[in-house]
């Protein structure tokens, strides 16, 4: 299944379409990531590493991270967060940073998770992104964190299971429902979601491929 590709990863995909996709995922994750054990696990990593900073890799539209940070605050933890991505969604980054009272920052230049600049300090997080990497690159990410003694927390929302794959039409339907509420408002998002439903189709394909590419626990070990 590693040979399957996701549109979001392709450098030829127009950045506007990629941003619309990650915006849609932000809306989905904002609900799905609440009241889970993700924040508990990340809190353990922060405490064990004695860190109060997070370097988020492959941040996308920031949707998977935001509810987790809110849950951390309920536990009395207020880490600073740096958003990074190989294809940074600048409008989404800017919107979150404006509303965060300075606790969120971002890098506007592309940051490759397999070649992290040495000045980026903190616990590294990957939300719903590790499956994007081929095995060799995945090992590079793990080895670099280990060699630099950096905490690393990897969370996946997908699973290689028939039920998850069969649920993708529902995910596509959810994109159609939540799109009007996404902010900041962008006319192109409306056009390419409803008039020309390219975004829902891309999300459907990438979601199904994500499930097929997600590694099992045994494969991760």
Secondary structure, DSSP 8 states (H G I E B T S, - for coil): -TT---GGG-TTS-HHHHHHHHHHHHHHHHHHTTTSSHHHHHHHHHHHTT--EEEEES-TTSHHHHHHHHHHHHTT---EEEE--TT--HHHHHHHHHTTTTSEEE--S---TTS--TT--SEEEEES-GGGS-HHHHHHHHHHHHHTT--EEEE-S--SSHHHHHTHHHHHHHHHHHGGG-SS--HHHHIIIIISTHHHHHHHHHHHHHHHH---HHHH-
